[in-house]
Amino acid sequence: MVDVGGPRVACHIDSLLAQREMTLTQLSERVGVSLANLSVLKNNRAKAVRFTTLLALCEVLECQPGDLFSVVR
């Protein structure tokens, strides 16, 4: 989760990958984002996500942005 002194954003890529029986490497190849960048996102260390990356993730994982991220208070 990203800690900015207030609410944090948690990433749920792990659970979405498990539901789809997909690896992070496969996701990386399909989305066109490096494995290292997806790992940062998956481990809740990302400070920002490009809109184009978000759209690509949603398209490949067949989900909505709210399925990928949640706000933790």
Contacts in CASP RR format, 6 or more apart in sequence:
PFRMAT RR
TARGET T0000
AUTHOR 0000-0000-0000
METHOD contacts of the structure
MODEL  1
MVDVGGPRVACHIDSLLAQREMTLTQLSERVGVSLANLSVLKNNRAKAVR
FTTLLALCEVLECQPGDLFSVVR
1 8 0 8 1.000
1 9 0 8 1.000
1 10 0 8 1.000
1 44 0 8 1.000
1 72 0 8 1.000
2 8 0 8 1.000
2 9 0 8 1.000
2 44 0 8 1.000
2 45 0 8 1.000
2 46 0 8 1.000
2 47 0 8 1.000
6 73 0 8 1.000
7 71 0 8 1.000
7 72 0 8 1.000
7 73 0 8 1.000
8 44 0 8 1.000
8 71 0 8 1.000
8 72 0 8 1.000
8 73 0 8 1.000
9 44 0 8 1.000
9 69 0 8 1.000
9 70 0 8 1.000
9 71 0 8 1.000
9 72 0 8 1.000
10 44 0 8 1.000
10 69 0 8 1.000
10 70 0 8 1.000
10 71 0 8 1.000
10 72 0 8 1.000
11 41 0 8 1.000
11 42 0 8 1.000
11 43 0 8 1.000
11 44 0 8 1.000
11 46 0 8 1.000
11 68 0 8 1.000
11 69 0 8 1.000
12 67 0 8 1.000
12 68 0 8 1.000
12 69 0 8 1.000
12 70 0 8 1.000
13 24 0 8 1.000
13 27 0 8 1.000
13 38 0 8 1.000
13 41 0 8 1.000
13 42 0 8 1.000
13 57 0 8 1.000
13 61 0 8 1.000
13 68 0 8 1.000
14 42 0 8 1.000
16 61 0 8 1.000
16 63 0 8 1.000
16 67 0 8 1.000
16 68 0 8 1.000
17 23 0 8 1.000
17 24 0 8 1.000
17 27 0 8 1.000
17 61 0 8 1.000
20 61 0 8 1.000
20 62 0 8 1.000
22 61 0 8 1.000
24 35 0 8 1.000
24 38 0 8 1.000
24 39 0 8 1.000
24 42 0 8 1.000
25 35 0 8 1.000
27 38 0 8 1.000
27 57 0 8 1.000
27 60 0 8 1.000
27 61 0 8 1.000
28 34 0 8 1.000
28 35 0 8 1.000
28 38 0 8 1.000
30 60 0 8 1.000
31 38 0 8 1.000
31 53 0 8 1.000
31 56 0 8 1.000
31 57 0 8 1.000
31 60 0 8 1.000
32 56 0 8 1.000
33 53 0 8 1.000
33 56 0 8 1.000
33 57 0 8 1.000
37 46 0 8 1.000
40 46 0 8 1.000
41 49 0 8 1.000
54 65 0 8 1.000
54 68 0 8 1.000
57 63 0 8 1.000
57 68 0 8 1.000
58 64 0 8 1.000
58 65 0 8 1.000
58 67 0 8 1.000
58 68 0 8 1.000
61 67 0 8 1.000
61 68 0 8 1.000
END
